[in-house]
Amino acid sequence: MEIENEIKKIFFNVFTNLNDKNFDWNAKQEDYSNWDSFAHLELMTSTETKFNIKISPEDSLSIRTALDLSKLVQSRI
């Protein structure tokens, strides 16, 4: 559960319009009007820093939802 909470915090920091009421683990990148390349980079670097992991460019490109990111982190720690 700790990983999920930290992933949510990262999403809330990058997408300031998100909160517990409107957060959806399965919302896709295209569902976010402001999920552009900069936001994607911020998600990846924040996750790498928080969990002390490296996310390859290939893995980064496969991240389309918060759930995808959570699963990736769980597989690395």
C-alpha positions as a Markdown table, in Angstrom:
| # | Residue | x | y | z |
|---|---|---|---|---|
| 1 | Met | 0.0 | 0.0 | 0.0 |
| 2 | Glu | 2.9 | 2.3 | 0.6 |
| 3 | Ile | 4.0 | 2.3 | -3.0 |
| 4 | Glu | 0.5 | 3.1 | -4.2 |
| 5 | Asn | 0.3 | 6.1 | -1.7 |
| 6 | Glu | 3.6 | 7.4 | -2.9 |
| 7 | Ile | 2.6 | 7.0 | -6.6 |
| 8 | Lys | -0.6 | 9.0 | -5.9 |
| 9 | Lys | 1.4 | 11.7 | -4.2 |
| 10 | Ile | 3.7 | 12.0 | -7.3 |
| 11 | Phe | 0.6 | 12.2 | -9.6 |
| 12 | Phe | -0.9 | 14.9 | -7.3 |
| 13 | Asn | 2.3 | 16.9 | -7.5 |
| 14 | Val | 2.5 | 16.7 | -11.3 |
| 15 | Phe | -1.2 | 17.1 | -11.9 |
| 16 | Thr | -2.3 | 19.7 | -9.4 |
| 17 | Asn | -6.0 | 19.3 | -10.4 |
| 18 | Leu | -6.0 | 15.7 | -9.1 |
| 19 | Asn | -7.2 | 14.7 | -5.6 |
| 20 | Asp | -8.4 | 11.6 | -3.9 |
| 21 | Lys | -11.9 | 12.1 | -5.3 |
| 22 | Asn | -11.0 | 12.3 | -8.9 |
| 23 | Phe | -7.9 | 10.2 | -9.1 |
| 24 | Asp | -8.3 | 7.0 | -11.2 |
| 25 | Trp | -5.6 | 4.4 | -11.4 |
| 26 | Asn | -6.8 | 3.4 | -14.8 |
| 27 | Ala | -7.1 | 6.8 | -16.4 |
| 28 | Lys | -4.9 | 6.8 | -19.5 |
| 29 | Gln | -2.4 | 9.4 | -20.6 |
| 30 | Glu | -4.8 | 10.8 | -23.2 |
| 31 | Asp | -7.4 | 11.3 | -20.4 |
| 32 | Tyr | -5.2 | 14.0 | -18.9 |
| 33 | Ser | -5.2 | 17.3 | -20.9 |
| 34 | Asn | -1.9 | 18.3 | -19.3 |
| 35 | Trp | 0.0 | 14.9 | -19.6 |
| 36 | Asp | 2.5 | 16.1 | -22.1 |
| 37 | Ser | 6.2 | 15.1 | -22.5 |
| 38 | Phe | 7.3 | 17.4 | -19.7 |
| 39 | Ala | 4.7 | 16.0 | -17.3 |
| 40 | His | 5.7 | 12.4 | -18.3 |
| 41 | Leu | 9.4 | 13.3 | -17.7 |
| 42 | Glu | 8.4 | 14.7 | -14.3 |
| 43 | Leu | 6.5 | 11.6 | -13.4 |
| 44 | Met | 9.5 | 9.4 | -14.3 |
| 45 | Thr | 12.2 | 11.4 | -12.6 |
| 46 | Ser | 10.1 | 11.9 | -9.4 |
| 47 | Thr | 9.4 | 8.2 | -9.3 |
| 48 | Glu | 13.1 | 7.3 | -9.8 |
| 49 | Thr | 14.1 | 9.7 | -7.0 |
| 50 | Lys | 11.4 | 8.6 | -4.6 |
| 51 | Phe | 12.0 | 4.9 | -5.0 |
| 52 | Asn | 15.7 | 5.0 | -5.9 |
| 53 | Ile | 15.2 | 3.1 | -9.1 |
| 54 | Lys | 16.1 | 3.7 | -12.8 |
| 55 | Ile | 13.4 | 3.7 | -15.4 |
| 56 | Ser | 14.6 | 2.9 | -18.9 |
| 57 | Pro | 13.4 | 4.9 | -21.9 |
| 58 | Glu | 11.6 | 1.8 | -23.1 |
| 59 | Asp | 9.9 | 1.3 | -19.8 |
| 60 | Ser | 9.0 | 4.9 | -19.6 |
| 61 | Leu | 7.3 | 4.7 | -23.0 |
| 62 | Ser | 5.1 | 1.9 | -21.7 |
| 63 | Ile | 3.7 | 3.9 | -18.8 |
| 64 | Arg | 0.2 | 5.0 | -19.8 |
| 65 | Thr | -1.6 | 5.0 | -16.4 |
| 66 | Ala | -0.9 | 5.4 | -12.7 |
| 67 | Leu | -1.4 | 1.6 | -12.4 |
| 68 | Asp | 1.3 | 1.0 | -15.0 |
| 69 | Leu | 3.7 | 3.1 | -13.0 |
| 70 | Ser | 2.8 | 1.4 | -9.7 |
| 71 | Lys | 3.3 | -2.1 | -11.3 |
| 72 | Leu | 6.7 | -1.0 | -12.7 |
| 73 | Val | 7.9 | 0.2 | -9.3 |
| 74 | Gln | 6.7 | -2.9 | -7.6 |
| 75 | Ser | 8.7 | -5.0 | -10.0 |
| 76 | Arg | 11.8 | -3.1 | -9.2 |
| 77 | Ile | 11.9 | -3.0 | -5.4 |
